Amino acid sequence: MRRLAPYLLILPGGLWLAIFLVVPMVFMASVSTQEGDVVNGFVQTFNFSVYGDALVQYRTQFLRSAGYGLVATVVSVALAYPMAYWIAFKGGPRKSTYLLLVLLPFFVSFVLRTVSWKFLLADDGMLLSPLKSMGLVPGDFHVLQTTVAVIGGLVYNYLPFMILPIYVALERVDPRVVEAAQDLYAARREAFTKVVLPLSLPGVFAGVLMTFVPMTADYVNAGILGGPENTMIGNIIQTEYLVNNDYPTAAALSFTLMAAMLVGIFAYARALGTENVLEAAAR
């Protein structure tokens, strides 16, 4: 029975993933190579050319999504690391309060948070209207339906997913290690770059994975804060599924996006050095 215990523990989670992840993906893979329409039904014809056609037709949206996701991830790291560092080393007994404030936006719906940004950044909203009245910005200046608005929304919505893993990694850093580095006449910058930063890489690695993937596939921010020139591949997939009812193309786009992100993730892990990250996490 003891030998079976580990397998019994993973059985519920394994069944959940098999039923709600593997089975739908197999079904979607089958749909992607079918032909037909919602009126007459879809027939399996193993039409793999849909992948090439979809990639060529929506190449711009693929590249735009990857670019938005990459820029938003870099901005998230730049914003999250100092915040997580301050909470971990300077938060004191109020760390839990600060973490609660980080998680507070999740008490509101994702869509509602994004819509609130639309009201905030509107041409006559509470942010731009006073600035225009004071002549600080031109009258035709706008933020909505721009790249800045979409990337800003992505960063805002996914920033906690970057802060939390970095905080966890920094929280595990023993302050005595930093003190030892300073006792050996290392400057604060050297102590950070040689000790703290390498030990926090597992958190950065996890944070990038937890933000880049959903940011790249996101469609809510581009749909609410962006315009026709900011359409991401997630918006295309949504339209193909729910508006055009072109299920094969939508499924092919979904699989292509997933494959592209997996390749990017493996390349990122190889470039960062997964073994080094795991070694740092084990210390």
C-alpha positions, -999 to 999 in steps of 0.1 A, spaced: 0 0 0 29 23 8 42 19 -27 8 29 -42 5 59 -19 24 84 -42 3 73 -72 -29 76 -53 -20 111 -43 -15 123 -78 -45 103 -92 -71 130 -86 -50 157 -102 -40 134 -130 -76 125 -138 -86 162 -137 -58 171 -162 -67 142 -184 -104 150 -185 -103 187 -188 -70 193 -205 -58 163 -225 -92 152 -239 -102 187 -250 -68 192 -267 -72 159 -286 -107 169 -297 -94 204 -307 -65 187 -327 -91 166 -345 -113 197 -353 -83 216 -367 -80 192 -396 -117 190 -404 -136 208 -432 -172 220 -433 -195 245 -416 -218 247 -386 -249 242 -409 -238 210 -427 -214 198 -400 -176 192 -401 -160 162 -417 -126 149 -409 -104 153 -440 -70 157 -424 -66 191 -440 -33 201 -425 -30 230 -449 -51 251 -426 -21 255 -403 0 271 -430 -29 292 -443 -38 305 -408 -1 313 -400 3 333 -432 -30 351 -429 -25 361 -393 13 364 -391 10 401 -381 -12 393 -351 12 365 -340 41 388 -341 22 416 -324 11 393 -296 46 381 -290 59 417 -290 33 429 -266 38 399 -243 76 404 -244 75 441 -237 49 438 -209 69 410 -193 101 431 -193 82 460 -178 66 437 -152 101 425 -141 113 460 -138 83 470 -116 79 438 -97 115 431 -86 120 464 -66 86 459 -50 92 423 -41 127 432 -28 113 459 -5 86 437 9 110 408 15 138 428 31 121 460 44 85 449 50 91 438 86 61 426 105 37 441 79 47 418 50 14 401 51 -4 434 47 17 445 18 11 411 1 -26 415 7 -24 449 -11 -7 432 -40 -34 407 -43 -63 431 -36 -70 437 -74 -79 400 -77 -110 407 -55 -124 424 -86 -132 408 -119 -105 408 -145 -129 423 -171 -141 450 -146 -106 460 -138 -98 464 -175 -130 484 -181 -120 507 -153 -88 515 -172 -109 524 -202 -128 550 -182 -96 562 -166 -78 567 -199 -107 580 -219 -102 613 -237 -127 630 -213 -117 608 -184 -105 619 -150 -69 616 -161 -67 633 -195 -95 658 -191 -78 679 -164 -45 677 -183 -61 690 -215 -79 717 -196 -46 730 -182 -30 728 -217 -4 703 -205 -13 679 -234 -27 686 -268 -65 685 -273 -62 656 -297 -40 636 -275 -53 601 -266 -42 570 -249 -70 545 -257 -67 524 -288 -29 526 -287 -1 501 -280 7 519 -248 -28 513 -235 -28 476 -243 7 470 -228 -2 491 -197 -34 470 -192 -14 438 -196 12 449 -170 -15 460 -146 -35 429 -147 -6 404 -146 19 422 -123 9 403 -91 19 371 -109 54 385 -113 56 400 -78 47 369 -58 72 343 -71 100 369 -70 90 377 -34 90 340 -24 125 336 -39 138 367 -21 122 357 12 143 325 11 175 344 9 193 342 43 202 377 54 233 363 70 246 354 35 243 391 25 260 401 57 288 377 51 294 392 17 295 427 31 319 414 59 342 403 30 343 439 18 317 435 -9 299 467 -18 261 467 -16 259 465 -54 283 436 -55 264 418 -27 232 422 -47 246 411 -81 267 383 -67 244 369 -40 208 382 -40 202 383 -77 214 347 -85 194 333 -56 163 351 -68 165 338 -104 141 309 -97 114 335 -88 122 356 -119 121 324 -140 87 314 -126 73 350 -128 82 353 -165 65 320 -173 34 330 -153 31 363 -171 45 360 -206 22 330 -216 -11 345 -206 -1 380 -218 7 367 -252 -26 348 -254 -47 376 -239 -76 391 -258 -94 411 -231 -70 440 -229 -66 444 -267 -104 442 -271 -112 468 -244 -82 492 -245 -69 487 -280 -82 494 -315 -81 477 -349 -44 482 -351 -38 465 -317 -56 432 -325 -38 403 -309 -40 366 -319 -63 359 -290 -89 383 -305 -86 365 -338 -91 331 -322 -122 345 -303 -136 359 -335 -130 327 -355 -147 306 -328 -176 327 -317 -184 350 -347 -172 333 -379 -178 298 -365 -147 287 -383 -137 260 -358 -109 244 -378 -90 277 -383 -96 287 -347 -83 253 -335 -53 255 -358 -44 290 -346 -47 278 -310 -23 249 -315 1 271 -335 1 297 -307 7 270 -281 36 254 -301 52 288 -306 50 296 -269 64 262 -259 94 267 -283 99 302 -268 97 289 -232 123 261 -239 146 286 -256 142 310 -226 149 282 -202 180 271 -221 193 307 -224 187 313 -187 202 280 -177 175 258 -160 201 238 -142 216 269 -126 181 281 -116 173 248 -100 206 247 -82 200 282 -68 165 271 -57 179 241 -39 203 262 -18 
